[in-house]
């Protein structure tokens, strides 16, 4: 069986940054990421890349009123112990001048119409499965809302990317009855098992440039009735202080891609559109270089590009 390249994007605008920084500090990234999406779609079409765009359900609506029409009842929304994680308070107070940082029905439509592109789910409200206070029943209600707003717009969602890749077996077991056939879990390497967060972050950063965790290729497994299409590598943004090492970053990713292509494994590359919002031209050039390398691997080893739903269907048939 040939090697497979899966590309997925966490399409979340500012919803994933609510508890990280103020909107004014990140607005340029979000709006720049929006502008980069048509260029990304053009690159994907040029190089034959099939990708999954896991969109936050809130983004399917044109405003808060439309989104709330599909939201779970208040008692079924996530009851996080940390109130900073609650997106509903933000949803109900978005000013018109900030709407482009939170809603994107026209971009959802643009992605859905592009060849080879799949609309997936990033949950309805950017739901966190491992945060204290929320429950599996609330998680299920959230995903039913995500499916409902998608159906109202004419879309069917079968692939799920969980915010911050937070997954738990009892949550994954709910996915088949909620309409999902595949999800992306976080990398399963020794670094991600380190409980000390500062050390974890430092080693993850070092692994961007040096092969601390191996090649990242794998054979997908079915878990609780859905295919786990584990993330292999996050495409990291250019850090000004580390710019001299960008060549190492690119070589690291290419080496992982080549390893998967030669051995018939799956390699799953992912990022957020807002990662490209600053230094956009340089980031797009790096991504184009990786996509050109994929074409070489396709010619040499028969590597194929599949979005998550296509990969799940292929696995079911094999």
Secondary structure, 3 states (H helix, E strand, C coil): CCCEEEEEEEECCCHHHCCCCCHHHHHHHHHHHHHHHHHHHHHHHHHCCCEEEEECHHHHCCCHHHHHCCCCCHHHCCCCCCHHHCHHHHHCCCCHHHHHHCCCHHHHHHHHHCCCEEEEECCCCCCCCCCCCCCHHHHHHHHHHHHHHHHHCCCCCCEEECHHHCCCHHHHCCCHHHCCCEEECCCCCCHHHCCCHHHHHHHHHHHHHCCCCCCCCECCEEECCEEECCCCEECCCCCHHHHHHHHHHHHHHHHHHHHHHHHCCEEEEEECHHHHCCCHHHHHHHHHHHHHHHHHHHHHHCCEECCHHHHHHHHHHC
